[in-house]
Amino acid sequence: MWEVDIGEAILALAVAAIAATWALNILSRNTTSGAAAQLSGRADAVFLFDGGDLLALSDAARATLGRSGSDVGWEQVSDAVRFRFPGFPAAPPAPRDMPISLRPTDPRDAARLDIEQVDGITRIVLADDAAAVQGGDAHILRRALNDAPYPSWRVDGEGRVVWFNRAYADLFAQVRDGSPAVDIQIFGATHAGKAPDTTVRASILPRTGHKAVWFDVTMRADGNDRMFHAVDVSAVVKAEIAQRNFIQTLAKTFAQLSFGLAIFDRNRQLALFNPALIDLTGLSAEFLSARPSLASFFDALRENRTMPEPKNYGTWREKVAELDAGARHGTYHETWTLANGSTYRVNGRPHPDGAVAFLFEDISAEVGLTRRFRAELELAQAVMDQIEDAMVVFSPSGRMKASNRAYRLLWQTDPDTGLAEVTVVDAMRIWHDAGGPSPVWGELRDFVLGRDDRTPWSATVPRRDGAAILCLIDPIAGGATMIRFRTGLPEEQPSADPGDIAAG
């Protein structure tokens, strides 16, 4: 048993040695008919295949591939050379289809590739410049372009694709069947009539996909030829579309707002506005769409009398700068009273990335309502001041809500001078000190703060000068209480119980 195994091993080693010697002999042989004989000053890259399996390759072939031969097959060789020789077969050709002789697409490329069969072995010979196949600068640059992740191709003066890299070929295969064609540019005539060094955005639709793939295609001029480079910007286009949709959504939302909105970017150019801004400021849509600067925008407001006229125009620019600074820190708040009687509330707000937003709100109705309410309060106060009885009103919680002039004169106090609210307890102390002790003061306090037995009543309290004061207590709407103090009585009257109804 052991003798048989050792014999087989020796036989296998012998066959391997013979095969290696035979392969080296084929590597060193000239090509069929001597047509691809070793040229002066050139080194050939030679590959030997048995079907799709690599048997051997020369040093120049290894330099062409840029890798060792352990992981090389026909597909790897095809990827390495098809950007120069588009006709290189994707699979080992049949013996009847050989020999094959290929020339580069670029007419200025002097290389040649031959595929032939020698003793049943497929032999590939790439005749190129010695410096190129031995790792010179030209070869390094050629491989760098071929291995670049973005498509590159060259077009001659007649519009033919004379060179392309692997990324271009892969992209072409995604759009069309087969290898790149000389008379077909994958993106079409993107730069027709355009100057060199320009970039055009173009899209293609892969055969297996439903979404377009976007590229920025840049053209460089080289004599009569043109060199193109394409960069995949699909992610950028997707982000731009998302941003545009977001802005449109914001615009639709802002269009429903009643206040005017003006957003200025970090360069202080108007980036976004809503229709209400046109209505409030009177500025035209054409002017706002032209993206005016912040200073120009407020200048236009001033000229349109949509903001208060500054007394000194020389300080106007400084005011705009202060306004910008305030908006950046979220501290700008102003109320503009315009010549036409309108009143605007203007707020500045900081936004991300250095932007600022200004909000214009027409508060004319609010201001008018406040003014009318204030006028009604003043009228009511004037009416109360004309009443001879001293009068005071307390809320259900005991806080003083109103008093008239006679009350202030009678008790020598002005509730409006203090910052704190005056309560019925505070008032009771004043009454006690000025009028003297009386159980009525406590009854008044309890009635104001009470919730039950809200029946009008009256009582008489003494004064320190011996006169009497008639107190008339009446519950009014909302749980409030009105107390009137009537002086000038002929003599002190006896106090009435809280349940007694005042006769007037």
C-alpha positions as CSV (number, residue, x, y, z in Angstrom):
1,M,0.0,0.0,0.0
2,W,2.8,2.4,1.0
3,E,4.7,1.6,-2.2
4,V,1.7,2.4,-4.4
5,D,1.2,5.9,-2.7
6,I,4.9,6.8,-3.0
7,G,4.9,5.8,-6.7
8,E,1.8,7.9,-7.4
9,A,3.4,10.9,-5.7
10,I,6.6,10.6,-7.7
11,L,4.6,10.3,-10.8
12,A,2.6,13.5,-10.0
13,L,5.7,15.4,-9.3
14,A,7.2,14.3,-12.5
15,V,4.1,15.4,-14.5
16,A,4.1,18.8,-12.7
17,A,7.7,19.4,-13.6
18,I,7.1,18.5,-17.2
19,A,4.1,20.8,-17.3
20,A,6.0,23.7,-15.8
21,T,8.8,23.2,-18.3
22,W,6.3,23.0,-21.1
23,A,4.5,26.1,-19.9
24,L,7.8,28.1,-19.7
25,N,8.6,27.0,-23.2
26,I,5.3,28.2,-24.5
27,L,5.8,31.5,-22.6
28,S,9.1,32.0,-24.4
29,R,7.7,31.1,-27.9
30,N,6.8,33.5,-30.5
31,T,3.1,34.0,-31.5
32,T,1.5,32.2,-34.4
33,S,3.3,32.8,-37.8
34,G,5.8,35.1,-36.0
35,A,3.4,38.0,-36.3
36,A,3.8,38.9,-32.6
37,A,7.5,38.2,-32.3
38,Q,9.5,40.0,-29.6
39,L,9.9,43.7,-30.8
40,S,12.9,45.8,-30.1
41,G,12.5,47.9,-27.0
42,R,9.3,46.1,-26.0
43,A,8.3,43.6,-23.3
44,D,5.3,41.4,-23.8
45,A,2.7,40.6,-21.1
46,V,1.9,36.9,-21.7
47,F,-0.9,34.8,-20.1
48,L,-1.5,31.1,-20.5
49,F,-4.9,29.6,-20.0
50,D,-6.3,26.1,-20.0
51,G,-9.9,27.0,-20.6
52,G,-10.7,29.6,-17.9
53,D,-7.9,28.5,-15.6
54,L,-4.7,30.4,-15.5
55,L,-1.6,28.2,-15.9
56,A,1.2,30.8,-16.0
57,L,1.8,34.5,-16.6
58,S,4.9,36.6,-17.2
59,D,6.3,39.3,-14.9
60,A,5.0,41.9,-17.4
61,A,1.6,40.3,-17.3
62,R,1.7,40.4,-13.5
63,A,2.6,44.1,-13.6
64,T,-0.3,44.7,-16.0
65,L,-2.8,43.1,-13.6
66,G,-1.2,44.7,-10.5
67,R,-1.7,41.5,-8.5
68,S,-0.3,38.0,-8.2
69,G,-1.5,35.1,-10.2
70,S,-3.1,33.1,-7.4
71,D,-6.5,34.8,-7.7
72,V,-6.4,35.6,-11.4
73,G,-8.8,34.1,-13.9
74,W,-10.1,35.1,-17.4
75,E,-12.5,37.6,-15.9
76,Q,-9.7,39.5,-14.1
77,V,-7.7,39.7,-17.3
78,S,-10.7,40.9,-19.2
79,D,-11.3,43.6,-16.6
80,A,-7.7,44.7,-16.8
81,V,-7.5,45.1,-20.6
82,R,-11.0,45.7,-22.0
83,F,-10.8,49.4,-21.2
84,R,-8.1,49.5,-23.9
85,F,-9.3,46.6,-26.0
86,P,-13.2,46.7,-26.0
87,G,-13.3,43.6,-28.3
88,F,-11.6,41.4,-25.7
89,P,-13.9,38.4,-25.3
90,A,-15.7,38.0,-21.9
91,A,-15.0,34.2,-21.9
92,P,-12.3,32.0,-23.4
93,P,-13.0,31.8,-27.2
94,A,-13.4,28.6,-29.1
95,P,-10.4,27.2,-31.0
96,R,-12.2,27.9,-34.3
97,D,-12.5,31.7,-33.4
98,M,-8.7,32.1,-32.9
99,P,-6.3,33.6,-33.6
100,I,-7.7,37.1,-32.6
101,S,-5.7,40.3,-33.0
102,L,-7.0,43.5,-31.3
103,R,-5.9,47.1,-31.4
104,P,-6.8,49.8,-28.8
105,T,-9.7,52.1,-29.5
106,D,-7.4,55.1,-29.1
107,P,-5.5,55.3,-32.5
108,R,-2.6,56.9,-30.6
109,D,-2.2,53.8,-28.5
110,A,0.5,51.6,-30.2
111,A,-0.2,48.5,-28.2
112,R,-1.5,45.2,-29.6
113,L,-3.2,42.2,-28.1
114,D,-3.2,38.7,-29.7
115,I,-5.1,35.7,-28.6
116,E,-4.1,32.3,-30.0
117,Q,-4.1,28.6,-29.2
118,V,-0.8,26.8,-28.9
119,D,-0.9,23.0,-28.3
120,G,-4.4,23.3,-26.8
121,I,-3.4,26.1,-24.5
122,T,-4.9,29.6,-25.0
123,R,-2.1,32.2,-25.1
124,I,-2.7,36.0,-24.6
125,V,0.1,38.3,-25.7
126,L,-0.1,42.1,-24.9
127,A,2.7,43.9,-26.7
128,D,3.2,47.3,-25.0
129,D,5.9,49.9,-24.2
130,A,8.5,48.4,-22.0
131,A,8.2,51.3,-19.5
132,A,4.4,50.7,-19.3
133,V,4.4,47.0,-18.5
134,Q,7.4,47.3,-16.2
135,G,5.6,49.7,-13.9
136,G,6.6,53.1,-15.4
137,D,4.7,56.4,-14.7
138,A,2.6,56.0,-17.8
139,H,1.4,52.6,-16.7
140,I,0.7,53.8,-13.1
141,L,-1.4,56.6,-14.5
142,R,-3.2,54.3,-16.9
143,R,-4.0,51.9,-14.1
144,A,-5.1,54.7,-11.7
145,L,-7.5,56.0,-14.4
146,N,-8.8,52.5,-15.1
147,D,-9.3,51.7,-11.4
148,A,-10.9,55.0,-10.5
149,P,-14.3,54.6,-9.0
150,Y,-15.9,57.2,-11.2
151,P,-16.5,56.8,-15.0
152,S,-14.0,58.4,-17.3
153,W,-13.8,58.4,-21.1
154,R,-12.2,60.1,-24.1
155,V,-13.9,61.3,-27.2
156,D,-12.0,62.3,-30.4
157,G,-12.8,65.2,-32.7
158,E,-15.3,63.1,-34.6
159,G,-17.3,62.2,-31.5
160,R,-16.0,58.6,-31.2
161,V,-15.3,57.1,-27.8
162,V,-11.6,56.2,-28.1
163,W,-10.9,55.3,-24.5
164,F,-12.8,54.5,-21.3
165,N,-12.1,53.1,-17.9
166,R,-13.5,50.1,-16.1
167,A,-16.1,52.2,-14.2
168,Y,-17.5,53.5,-17.5
169,A,-17.7,50.0,-18.9
170,D,-19.6,48.8,-15.8
171,L,-22.0,51.7,-16.0
172,F,-22.5,51.1,-19.7
173,A,-23.4,47.5,-19.0
174,Q,-26.1,48.7,-16.5
175,V,-27.7,50.8,-19.2
176,R,-27.1,48.8,-22.4
177,D,-26.2,45.3,-23.3
178,G,-22.6,44.4,-24.2
179,S,-19.4,46.4,-24.1
180,P,-19.2,50.2,-24.7
181,A,-19.6,51.2,-28.3
182,V,-17.3,53.6,-30.1
183,D,-20.2,55.6,-31.5
184,I,-22.3,55.8,-28.3
185,Q,-21.6,58.1,-25.4
186,I,-23.4,56.8,-22.3
187,F,-24.7,60.3,-21.3
188,G,-25.2,61.6,-24.8
189,A,-24.0,65.0,-26.0
190,T,-24.0,66.6,-22.6
191,H,-21.6,69.4,-23.5
192,A,-22.7,70.3,-27.0
193,G,-21.8,74.0,-27.5
194,K,-20.3,74.3,-24.0
195,A,-16.9,75.6,-23.1
196,P,-14.2,73.3,-21.6
197,D,-13.9,72.9,-17.9
198,T,-17.7,73.0,-17.5
199,T,-19.9,70.6,-15.5
200,V,-23.3,69.4,-16.6
201,R,-25.7,67.3,-14.5
202,A,-27.1,64.4,-16.4
203,S,-29.0,61.2,-15.5
204,I,-29.3,57.7,-16.7
205,L,-31.9,55.0,-16.1
206,P,-30.4,51.5,-15.3
207,R,-32.1,48.6,-17.1
208,T,-32.8,46.9,-13.7
209,G,-33.9,50.0,-11.8
210,H,-36.8,52.4,-11.8
211,K,-35.0,55.5,-10.4
212,A,-32.6,57.6,-12.4
213,V,-28.9,57.8,-11.3
214,W,-27.5,61.3,-11.4
215,F,-24.0,62.4,-12.3
216,D,-22.1,65.6,-12.6
217,V,-20.2,65.3,-15.9
218,T,-17.1,67.5,-16.3
219,M,-15.4,68.0,-19.7
220,R,-11.7,68.8,-20.2
221,A,-10.3,69.7,-23.6
222,D,-7.1,68.1,-24.9
223,G,-6.4,69.3,-28.4
224,N,-9.1,68.1,-30.6
225,D,-10.1,65.4,-28.1
226,R,-12.2,65.8,-25.0
227,M,-11.8,64.0,-21.7
228,F,-14.9,63.4,-19.6
229,H,-15.3,62.5,-15.9
230,A,-18.5,61.7,-14.2
231,V,-19.2,61.7,-10.5
232,D,-22.3,60.0,-8.9
233,V,-24.3,62.8,-7.2
234,S,-27.5,60.8,-6.7
235,A,-27.3,61.3,-2.9
236,V,-26.8,65.1,-3.5
237,V,-29.8,65.2,-5.9
238,K,-31.9,63.3,-3.4
239,A,-31.0,65.7,-0.6
240,E,-31.7,68.7,-2.8
241,I,-35.1,67.2,-3.8
242,A,-35.9,66.5,-0.1
243,Q,-34.8,70.1,0.8
244,R,-36.9,71.5,-2.0
245,N,-39.9,69.5,-0.9
246,F,-39.4,70.6,2.7
247,I,-39.2,74.2,1.7
248,Q,-42.3,73.8,-0.4
249,T,-44.1,72.3,2.6
250,L,-42.9,75.2,4.7
251,A,-44.0,77.7,2.1
252,K,-47.5,76.1,2.0
253,T,-47.7,76.2,5.8
254,F,-46.4,79.7,6.0
255,A,-48.9,80.8,3.3
256,Q,-51.7,80.1,5.8
257,L,-50.2,82.3,8.5
258,S,-51.7,85.8,9.1
259,F,-48.4,87.3,10.1
260,G,-45.6,88.2,7.7
261,L,-42.4,86.1,7.7
262,A,-39.0,87.0,6.3
263,I,-36.1,84.7,6.8
264,F,-32.6,85.9,5.9
265,D,-29.7,83.4,5.4
266,R,-26.3,83.7,7.0
267,N,-25.3,86.1,4.1
268,R,-28.3,88.2,5.0
269,Q,-30.1,87.5,1.8
270,L,-33.8,87.0,1.9
271,A,-34.2,83.2,1.6
272,L,-37.9,82.7,2.4
273,F,-41.1,84.8,2.7
274,N,-44.8,84.2,2.8
275,P,-47.7,86.0,1.0
276,A,-48.8,87.8,4.2
277,L,-45.5,89.7,4.1
278,I,-46.5,91.2,0.8
279,D,-49.9,92.2,2.2
280,L,-48.4,93.8,5.3
281,T,-45.4,95.6,3.8
282,G,-46.8,96.5,0.4
283,L,-43.5,95.2,-1.2
284,S,-43.8,93.5,-4.5
285,A,-43.4,89.8,-5.0
286,E,-40.8,90.6,-7.7
287,F,-38.7,92.6,-5.3
288,L,-38.8,89.9,-2.6
289,S,-38.2,87.1,-5.1
290,A,-34.9,88.9,-6.1
291,R,-33.6,88.0,-2.6
292,P,-32.7,91.5,-1.4
293,S,-30.2,92.0,1.4
294,L,-31.3,92.8,4.9
295,A,-30.4,96.5,4.6
296,S,-32.1,96.8,1.2
297,F,-35.2,95.1,2.6
298,F,-35.6,97.6,5.5
299,D,-34.7,100.5,3.1
300,A,-37.6,99.5,1.0
301,L,-39.8,99.4,4.1
302,R,-38.8,102.9,5.0
303,E,-39.4,104.2,1.4
304,N,-42.8,102.4,1.4
305,R,-43.7,104.1,4.8
306,T,-44.2,100.6,6.3
307,M,-42.0,101.5,9.3
308,P,-41.5,104.6,11.4
309,E,-39.5,107.3,9.7
310,P,-36.1,107.7,11.4
311,K,-35.4,111.2,12.6
312,N,-31.8,111.0,11.4
313,Y,-31.1,108.9,8.3
314,G,-27.4,109.0,9.0
315,T,-27.9,106.7,12.0
316,W,-30.3,104.5,10.0
317,R,-27.6,102.0,8.9
318,E,-26.4,101.7,12.5
319,K,-30.0,101.0,13.6
320,V,-30.2,98.2,11.0
321,A,-27.0,96.7,12.2
322,E,-28.3,96.8,15.8
323,L,-31.5,95.3,14.6
324,D,-29.6,92.4,12.9
325,A,-27.5,91.9,16.1
326,G,-30.6,91.8,18.2
327,A,-32.3,89.3,16.0
328,R,-29.3,87.0,16.1
329,H,-29.6,86.9,19.8
330,G,-33.4,86.7,19.9
331,T,-33.7,90.0,21.7
332,Y,-35.3,92.2,19.0
333,H,-38.9,93.3,19.9
334,E,-40.5,96.5,18.7
335,T,-43.9,98.0,18.1
336,W,-44.2,100.2,15.0
337,T,-46.9,102.9,14.8
338,L,-47.2,103.8,11.2
339,A,-48.4,107.0,9.6
340,N,-51.6,105.4,8.3
341,G,-52.7,104.5,11.8
342,S,-51.7,100.8,11.7
343,T,-49.6,99.3,14.4
344,Y,-47.2,96.4,13.7
345,R,-45.4,94.2,16.2
346,V,-42.0,93.2,14.9
347,N,-39.9,90.4,16.4
348,G,-36.5,89.1,15.4
349,R,-35.6,85.4,16.0
350,P,-32.3,83.5,15.4
351,H,-32.4,80.5,13.2
352,P,-30.0,77.6,12.6
353,D,-26.8,78.1,10.5
354,G,-26.6,81.8,11.3
355,A,-30.0,82.7,9.7
356,V,-32.4,85.2,11.2
357,A,-36.2,85.5,10.9
358,F,-38.4,88.6,11.3
359,L,-42.1,88.3,12.1
360,F,-44.4,91.2,11.2
361,E,-47.8,91.1,12.9
362,D,-50.6,93.6,12.4
363,I,-51.9,94.4,15.9
364,S,-54.0,97.4,15.0
365,A,-57.2,95.7,16.0
366,E,-55.7,94.6,19.3
367,V,-54.3,98.0,20.0
368,G,-57.6,99.6,19.1
369,L,-59.5,97.2,21.4
370,T,-57.1,98.0,24.2
371,R,-57.5,101.7,23.6
372,R,-61.3,101.4,23.6
373,F,-61.2,99.3,26.8
374,R,-58.9,101.8,28.4
375,A,-61.2,104.7,27.3
376,E,-64.2,102.9,28.8
377,L,-62.3,102.3,32.1
378,E,-61.4,106.0,32.2
379,L,-65.1,106.9,31.5
380,A,-66.3,104.6,34.2
381,Q,-63.7,106.0,36.6
382,A,-64.8,109.6,35.7
383,V,-68.5,108.6,36.4
384,M,-67.5,107.1,39.8
385,D,-65.6,110.2,40.7
386,Q,-68.7,112.3,40.2
387,I,-70.6,110.3,42.8
388,E,-70.8,112.1,46.2
389,D,-70.7,108.9,48.2
390,A,-67.3,107.3,48.9
391,M,-67.3,104.1,46.9
392,V,-65.1,101.0,46.8
393,V,-65.5,97.6,45.0
394,F,-63.9,94.4,46.2
395,S,-63.5,91.1,44.2
396,P,-64.8,87.8,45.7
397,S,-61.2,87.1,46.9
398,G,-61.2,90.4,48.8
399,R,-59.0,92.4,46.4
400,M,-59.9,96.1,45.8
401,K,-60.9,96.6,42.2
402,A,-62.0,100.2,42.1
403,S,-62.5,103.3,44.2
404,N,-63.6,106.9,43.5
405,R,-62.3,110.3,44.5
406,A,-64.7,110.7,47.4
407,Y,-63.3,107.4,48.9
408,R,-59.8,108.6,48.7
409,L,-60.7,112.0,50.3
410,L,-62.7,110.4,53.1
411,W,-60.1,107.9,54.2
412,Q,-57.0,109.9,53.1
413,T,-55.6,107.1,51.0
414,D,-54.8,106.4,47.4
415,P,-54.8,102.7,46.5
416,D,-53.2,103.3,43.1
417,T,-49.9,104.6,44.5
418,G,-48.7,101.3,45.8
419,L,-47.3,98.3,43.8
420,A,-49.0,95.7,45.9
421,E,-52.7,95.0,45.6
422,V,-54.9,96.4,48.4
423,T,-57.2,93.8,50.1
424,V,-60.3,94.2,52.3
425,V,-58.1,93.5,55.3
426,D,-55.8,96.4,54.4
427,A,-58.8,98.7,53.9
428,M,-60.4,97.6,57.2
429,R,-57.3,98.7,59.1
430,I,-57.5,102.1,57.5
431,W,-61.2,102.4,58.3
432,H,-60.5,101.3,61.9
433,D,-57.7,103.8,62.4
434,A,-59.6,106.7,60.8
435,G,-63.1,106.0,62.2
436,G,-62.4,104.2,65.4
437,P,-63.2,100.7,66.6
438,S,-66.5,99.1,65.5
439,P,-67.8,95.6,65.1
440,V,-69.1,96.6,61.7
441,W,-65.5,96.5,60.2
442,G,-65.3,92.8,60.9
443,E,-68.8,92.2,59.5
444,L,-67.8,94.0,56.3
445,R,-64.7,91.9,55.9
446,D,-66.7,88.7,56.5
447,F,-69.4,89.7,54.0
448,V,-66.8,90.6,51.2
449,L,-65.1,87.2,51.7
450,G,-68.2,85.2,52.2
451,R,-70.3,83.2,49.7
452,D,-73.6,82.9,51.6
453,D,-76.4,85.3,52.5
454,R,-75.5,87.8,49.8
455,T,-78.4,90.2,50.8
456,P,-77.8,94.0,50.7
457,W,-77.5,95.6,54.1
458,S,-76.4,98.8,55.8
459,A,-74.8,99.9,59.1
460,T,-73.6,103.1,60.8
461,V,-70.1,103.5,62.1
462,P,-68.8,106.4,64.2
463,R,-66.1,108.9,63.3
464,R,-63.5,110.3,65.7
465,D,-65.0,113.8,65.3
466,G,-68.3,112.5,66.6
467,A,-70.1,112.3,63.3
468,A,-71.5,109.1,61.9
469,I,-70.9,107.3,58.6
470,L,-73.6,105.2,56.9
471,C,-72.2,102.1,55.2
472,L,-74.3,100.7,52.4
473,I,-73.2,97.2,51.3
474,D,-74.4,95.7,48.0
475,P,-73.5,92.4,46.3
476,I,-72.9,92.9,42.6
477,A,-72.2,90.6,39.6
478,G,-69.6,88.0,39.7
479,G,-69.5,87.7,43.5
480,A,-68.0,91.2,43.9
481,T,-69.1,93.6,46.7
482,M,-69.7,97.4,46.5
483,I,-69.4,99.5,49.7
484,R,-70.6,103.1,49.9
485,F,-69.7,105.4,52.7
486,R,-72.2,108.3,53.2
487,T,-71.3,111.1,55.4
488,G,-73.2,114.2,56.6
489,L,-75.7,112.4,58.7
490,P,-77.5,114.6,61.3
491,E,-76.6,112.3,64.2
492,E,-75.2,108.8,64.7
493,Q,-77.6,106.1,63.8
494,P,-77.6,102.7,65.4
495,S,-75.9,99.9,63.6
496,A,-78.1,97.5,61.6
497,D,-77.6,93.8,61.5
498,P,-76.2,92.4,58.2
499,G,-79.5,91.0,57.5
500,D,-81.3,94.3,57.4
501,I,-82.1,95.6,54.0
502,A,-81.0,99.2,53.3
503,A,-83.7,101.6,52.5
504,G,-81.3,103.4,50.2
